[in-house]
Amino acid sequence: MTLVICAIAAIICIALRFAKPEWAKTYSIGLLALMFAGASLMWSMDMVFTLMEGEAFIDLADAESTMDDAFLGALVVVLGLAIWGVVNVIKGTRASKRAAA
């Protein structure tokens, strides 16, 4: 579930980056897309190694494990958005200081 949630977030950010190029430049949406694409790549490698060990990557039979994975995916998305927000605040602060000087 974590891979699915991160991949959906990455696809949404990549689509936004190309659909709204003015937003991409102003709000660093490319950075956000790279963060989620990197997280998706990391979870993909986890899936590959889990499958190589002979285990199932997504086990929907265990509801508690599925909810834990979904919570972890949501947490990754929220933390990615928080880091992106901090980067945008710092970027905006620097731009306003340059404009004032």
Secondary structure, DSSP 8 states (H G I E B T S, - for coil): -HHHHHHHHHHHHHHHHHH-HHHHHHHTHHHHHHHHHHHHHHHHHHHHHHHHTT--S--TT-HHHHHHHHHHHHHHHHHHHHHHHHHHHHHHHHHHHHHH-
